Amino acid sequence: MKKVFLLVMLVAGILFGAEAQNRSINFEQTKVWKQIVKKAKKEKKLIFVDCYTSWCGPCKMLANNVFTKDEVADYFNQTFVNAKYDMEKDEDGIILKTQFGVKAFPTLVFVDPATQQVVHRMVGAGSAEWLVEGAKTAGDPQNNLTGLMKRYEAGERNGEFLGRYLAALASAYMQEEQGKVASEYLNTLSEEQLATKENWDLVKKYVSDPLSGPLKKVMQNRDKFYAVAGKEVVDYKLDNSIMGATMALTHWRPGMGQTFDEKRNEELIGYLLSVDYAGVPAALAQLYTAAYIRKGDFRGLLDKMKEVLSYNMFRSGADLNYFQNNIEALTLCDDKALVEEGIKWIDEVCAVTPDFFSKANLMNSKARLQTKIGDTLGADKSKMEEEKYNKEGEKRSGGKVFRAMRMN
């Protein structure tokens, strides 16, 4: 009898352990959105929706490593009606992607079933603690994303509130609104008020447009901000803001399906010409070079590139980025002789480039130009060279550094 009792207890323990280890968020089996809304209304719960795609790595990480945590499963199963949609394959998922304004993956939304409006949003992947904390915020009408928006619209502007609101916008990947809110508040401050650690932190985290009022004030009063945050930190922020604005314009190409923002281009050039800052010449060089691409003047492009590179104005290997971005514009050129000139120049640059990953990138560009002129054998050879340089780079780094791969 004792043996039977022990056996029963052992089996029960195994079953209990298996159940404990397999707890996970219970997602609704149905993919019909109307049925999920109906259930949430009946149970008077918010709907949690995991917006994912089949190719999204962070989505899989959440599904495998976070949704399966006991504390996550317990909280979500008790608090929400849970649903998940492949935003590219599920019929209702495709519709909800537009309805919820999903722009990146994973996006996690909490929806009021009464209005079917998103009350809180989290974009990206994080820890179990991050997810549960966000879920608790979603259930707080005063501090979820919708609640914070209403408070902001009502005129609330104290520093603690703005910090919370901006963090919520950042978490929701609402970058345009984030920059707008930060700039609106910071624009009301004098130079002395702006040059405090608290307000500098807001600028550093949430303002990225060099043409915005706050960053113009930082540029004009760099010494004050150097005293608050240090020269290296402030210059890094200014450099990145200028670089980001410049790249957004210089990476435009015909056929992208959007009109080039000429007004923005003129405003940025005008502003950069008005300031004395070390990062300005390189940015202006890139903007002036890009004008030749827009005009389709590829002879002028090559001549301008040679002029710019002769000045040695780039830092930290940015000259190679400048060269590669612009030389690849020859894929738009129908003059075979000019494309061949570009291919020869790539070989010359590659010969004096010590970094093997950079050599691999150059061979990638060369293959693109060779493909343009129909030299498929040459392109195949360049791709083999690319792979050879890439492997050598990994070998020399001991496998600790890997080349960032291009997606196009």
ABEGO torsion letter per residue (X at the ends): XAAAAAAAAAAAAAAAAAAAAABBBBBBABABAAAAAAAAAAAGBBBBBBBBBAABAAAAAAAAAAAABAAAAAAAAAABBBBBBBAAABAAAAAAAAAAGBABOBBBBBBBAAAGBBABBBBEBBBAAAAAAAAAAAABAAABAAAAAAAAAAGBABAAAAAAAAAAAAAAGBAAAAAAAAAAAAAABBAAAABBAAAAAAAAAABABAABAAAAAAAAAAAAAAAAAEAAAAAAAAAAAAAAAAAAAAABBBGAGBBBBAAAAAAAAAAAAABBBAAAAAAAAAAAAAAAAAAGBAAAAAAAAAAAAAAGABBGGAAAAAAAAAAAAAAABABAAAAAAAAAAAAAAAAABABAAAAAAAAAAAAAAAAAAGBAAAAAAAAAAAAAAAAAAAAAAGGABBBBBBAX
